[in-house]
Amino acid sequence: MEIKTNDSPTFEEIAIIEKATGGLIKTHEWWVVKGVDGNFTTRQKPSHEEDIVHHGVLENSFVSKEGEYIGDFKQAKWYQKHKLKVYEPYAHGVAEAYTENGDLEGYCGYTHRGAQIFRIGDRLFDELYEPKEKDYPAEQWAGWVKEYNDGIAKAEAEGDTWWADDIRNDGISRYIPFKLRGSKVIETLEEAAQAAINLSKHLS
């Protein structure tokens, strides 16, 4: 059995964070089990111990009310700091985002590689979208083109051909925020949630 311990919060800290985030701080437990088509992971203890390949226990974990693992206690504090709440349909990688006044304003898609809040008026993130000049205001597009050209010029001036080629491979999209990468403008909070899910999958 593998047992790991995250930060050790006080009962008061746990109560405050659970109320703020809608998640729970508890011990996360999982089993890797032999299956017909290979090993699989489950949160339910197998009835046949001989099928257990691995048993893991992670204390002070941040989980959804359905028991899905979201992260460690630091992740819960990150939710609290940024006024995020657990989004049950997609608890790991997407969170509800709230304003200072407590109003739902959008959805945050995230992984360890980055995060972005999507709101009505942003664009529905599409990882396959090829940026088109006609889709954006002229001034905005010109700004990204300048960043793109400046990036290549700087890389070449420093003799870093790999960096310059990497910028060329990414194209203009390298400089376009995630919340603006897509052809469709977000019109509903449901679309904002889908954009966050799309980004979370893209960054995974």
C-alpha positions as a printed Julia matrix, in Angstrom:
204×3 Matrix{Float64}:
   0.0     0.0     0.0
   1.21    3.48   -0.89
   0.31    6.14    1.67
   1.09    9.8     1.06
   0.21   12.82    3.15
  -0.5    16.32    1.84
  -0.45   19.43    4.02
  -2.14   18.92    7.39
  -4.95   21.51    7.57
  -6.85   22.35   10.74
 -10.55   21.53   11.11
 -11.29   25.24   10.8
  -9.33   25.52    7.53
 -11.14   22.49    6.16
 -14.56   23.91    7.04
 -13.78   27.26    5.41
 -12.39   25.74    2.22
 -15.19   23.19    1.84
 -17.8    25.95    2.18
 -15.97   28.21   -0.29
 -15.23   25.59   -2.95
 -18.06   23.08   -2.73
 -15.48   20.3    -2.54
 -14.38   18.05    0.3
 -11.07   17.5     2.08
 -10.76   13.82    2.83
  -8.65   10.72    2.29
  -8.56    9.6    -1.33
  -8.18    5.87   -1.8
  -7.85    3.87   -5.02
  -7.03    0.41   -6.3
  -5.4    -0.76   -9.51
  -7.04   -4.07  -10.37
  -6.44   -6.86  -12.87
  -9.09   -6.96  -15.56
  -9.95   -9.05  -18.6
  -8.57   -6.38  -20.95
  -5.75   -5.23  -18.68
  -5.43   -3.34  -15.42
  -7.91   -0.62  -14.45
  -8.28    1.88  -11.61
 -11.25    2.03   -9.26
 -12.29    3.85   -6.08
 -14.14    0.74   -4.88
 -12.23   -1.91   -2.96
 -12.25   -5.14   -5.04
 -13.97   -8.14   -3.5
 -11.09  -10.41   -4.54
  -7.82   -9.22   -3.0
  -5.79  -11.43   -5.3
  -6.82   -9.15   -8.2
  -5.3    -6.06   -6.56
  -2.17   -4.8    -8.34
  -1.77   -1.61   -6.29
  -3.55    0.15   -3.43
  -2.98    3.87   -2.91
  -4.02    6.2    -0.1
  -3.61    9.97   -0.23
  -4.64   11.91    2.87
  -5.99   15.48    2.93
  -7.07   15.28   -0.71
  -9.41   17.7    -2.47
 -12.29   15.71   -3.96
 -15.76   16.34   -5.34
 -18.87   15.34   -3.42
 -19.06   12.35   -5.75
 -15.57   11.33   -4.64
 -13.64   12.28   -7.77
 -10.06   13.28   -7.03
  -9.32   16.91   -7.93
  -5.95   17.52   -6.3
  -4.14   18.01   -3.03
  -4.88   20.54   -0.31
  -2.86   23.19   -2.15
  -5.23   22.76   -5.09
  -8.17   23.41   -2.76
  -6.51   26.61   -1.54
  -5.96   27.63   -5.18
  -9.71   27.22   -5.77
 -10.45   29.33   -2.7
  -7.99   32.08   -3.69
  -9.4    32.42   -7.2
 -13.06   32.12   -6.18
 -13.56   28.82   -7.96
 -16.02   26.07   -7.08
 -16.18   22.4    -7.98
 -17.98   21.71  -11.25
 -19.47   18.26  -10.64
 -20.02   17.2   -14.26
 -16.26   17.57  -14.88
 -14.66   17.95  -11.46
 -11.04   17.31  -12.44
  -9.84   20.07  -14.77
 -12.84   22.42  -14.84
 -14.21   24.75  -12.15
 -17.01   27.27  -11.8
 -15.68   30.84  -11.64
 -17.37   33.48   -9.5
 -17.19   37.27   -9.2
 -16.42   39.2    -6.02
 -20.18   39.5    -5.54
 -20.67   35.75   -5.69
 -22.2    35.58   -9.17
 -21.29   32.79  -11.58
 -19.32   34.49  -14.37
 -17.91   31.56  -16.31
 -15.85   28.38  -16.16
 -12.14   27.81  -15.68
 -10.41   25.09  -17.66
  -7.03   24.09  -16.25
  -4.25   21.57  -15.82
  -0.76   21.91  -14.34
   0.22   23.5   -17.68
  -2.1    26.49  -17.5
  -5.58   27.87  -16.8
  -8.15   30.12  -18.45
 -11.59   31.4   -17.46
 -14.18   31.45  -20.25
 -17.06   33.94  -20.11
 -19.93   34.92  -22.38
 -18.41   37.0   -25.18
 -15.2    34.98  -25.33
 -14.72   32.27  -27.93
 -15.46   28.57  -27.61
 -11.99   27.03  -27.47
 -11.21   24.67  -30.35
  -7.72   23.14  -30.48
  -8.1    22.5   -34.22
  -9.07   26.08  -35.03
  -6.77   27.87  -37.49
  -6.81   31.61  -36.67
  -8.21   33.79  -39.47
  -7.7    37.51  -39.76
 -11.36   38.06  -40.67
 -12.46   36.63  -37.33
 -10.86   39.41  -35.28
 -10.78   43.23  -35.07
  -7.97   44.62  -37.25
  -6.1    46.23  -34.37
  -6.19   43.05  -32.3
  -4.94   40.91  -35.19
  -2.18   43.41  -35.99
  -0.98   43.21  -32.38
  -0.62   39.43  -32.56
   1.16   39.63  -35.91
   3.64   42.07  -34.38
   4.24   39.76  -31.39
   4.74   36.85  -33.8
   7.25   38.74  -35.98
   9.05   40.17  -32.95
   9.31   36.7   -31.44
  10.94   35.25  -34.53
  13.26   38.25  -34.89
  14.41   37.92  -31.27
  15.01   34.19  -31.6
  17.02   34.64  -34.79
  19.02   37.53  -33.29
  20.01   35.22  -30.44
  20.9    32.44  -32.9
  18.21   30.15  -31.5
  16.92   28.45  -34.64
  14.94   25.88  -32.61
  12.99   28.66  -30.88
  12.35   30.46  -34.18
  11.12   27.25  -35.82
   8.92   26.51  -32.81
   7.26   29.91  -33.15
   6.71   29.33  -36.88
   5.18   25.92  -36.18
   2.73   27.42  -33.69
   1.92   30.36  -35.93
  -0.16   33.32  -34.77
  -2.11   31.08  -32.37
   0.94   31.07  -30.08
   0.09   34.66  -29.17
  -3.7    34.4   -29.07
  -5.16   33.81  -25.58
  -6.97   30.5   -25.1
 -10.23   32.37  -24.51
 -10.05   33.8   -28.04
  -9.06   30.65  -29.95
 -12.15   29.5   -31.79
 -14.55   30.52  -34.52
 -17.69   30.66  -32.33
 -18.43   33.4   -29.82
 -19.66   32.04  -26.49
 -23.3    32.99  -25.98
 -24.28   30.93  -22.91
 -22.68   29.68  -19.7
 -23.16   26.16  -21.02
 -20.91   27.02  -23.96
 -18.41   28.57  -21.54
 -18.34   25.27  -19.63
 -17.73   23.37  -22.87
 -14.88   25.71  -23.79
 -13.28   25.05  -20.39
 -13.63   21.29  -20.88
 -12.08   21.55  -24.35
  -9.1    23.46  -22.96
  -8.6    21.07  -20.05
  -8.46   18.14  -22.46
  -6.1    20.04  -24.77
  -3.66   20.82  -21.97
  -3.77   17.34  -20.43
